[in-house]
Amino acid sequence: MSALLSLEGVTAYYGSIAALKGVDVEVMDGEIVTLIGANGAGKSTLMMTIFGSPQARDGRIVYDGRDITRVPTTRSRG
């Protein structure tokens, strides 16, 4: 069974500030997943990067078998 959502080595920046560094996540179809962590840990940035803003600088984001890493937010990602 393959993952519904997969992030491999994702990095994201706000200007020159690294907000995410080499994030790996795998979510299987039907799983319920939560993100927990302290303020400033990158939870919101991770979710926003999955949706394309900020765009991942490195790594790969795959949703339902389709690489969406460079898909602009103005285009349907589904």
C-alpha positions in Angstrom: 0.0 0.0 0.0 1.4 3.4 -0.9 1.0 6.6 1.0 -1.8 9.1 0.3 0.5 12.0 1.2 4.3 11.8 1.3 6.9 14.4 2.1 10.5 13.6 1.5 13.3 15.9 2.6 11.1 19.1 2.4 12.7 22.4 3.3 10.9 25.8 3.3 12.2 29.3 3.9 10.8 32.7 4.7 13.4 34.8 2.9 16.7 33.6 4.2 15.2 32.0 7.3 14.9 28.2 7.2 11.5 27.3 8.6 11.5 23.6 7.7 14.6 21.5 7.3 14.5 18.0 5.7 10.9 17.1 6.8 9.8 13.5 6.1 6.1 12.6 6.6 4.1 9.7 5.3 0.3 9.5 5.7 -1.6 6.4 4.6 -5.1 6.4 3.2 -7.6 6.3 6.1 -5.1 7.5 8.8 -5.9 10.3 11.1 -2.8 12.4 11.8 -2.2 15.4 14.1 0.7 17.8 14.3 1.8 18.8 17.8 4.6 21.0 19.0 5.6 24.2 20.6 4.9 27.7 19.2 7.2 28.3 16.3 8.0 24.6 15.7 6.7 24.7 12.1 3.3 23.1 12.3 1.5 25.8 10.3 4.5 26.2 7.9 4.4 22.5 7.2 0.7 22.6 6.3 1.1 25.8 4.3 4.0 24.3 2.4 1.9 21.2 1.5 -0.5 23.7 -0.1 2.2 25.6 -1.9 2.8 28.8 0.1 5.6 29.0 0.9 6.8 26.7 -1.8 9.2 23.9 -0.8 12.7 24.8 -1.8 14.0 21.2 -1.6 12.4 17.8 -1.4 9.2 16.3 -2.8 5.5 16.4 -1.9 3.4 13.7 -3.4 -0.3 13.5 -3.0 -2.3 10.4 -4.3 0.7 9.4 -6.5 1.0 12.9 -8.1 4.0 15.1 -7.4 2.6 18.5 -6.3 5.8 20.0 -5.1 5.9 22.8 -7.8 2.1 23.0 -8.5 1.1 26.7 -8.0 -1.6 27.4 -5.5 -3.7 29.0 -8.2 -4.0 25.6 -9.9 -6.1 22.8 -8.5 -3.9 20.4 -6.6 -6.5 17.5 -6.6 
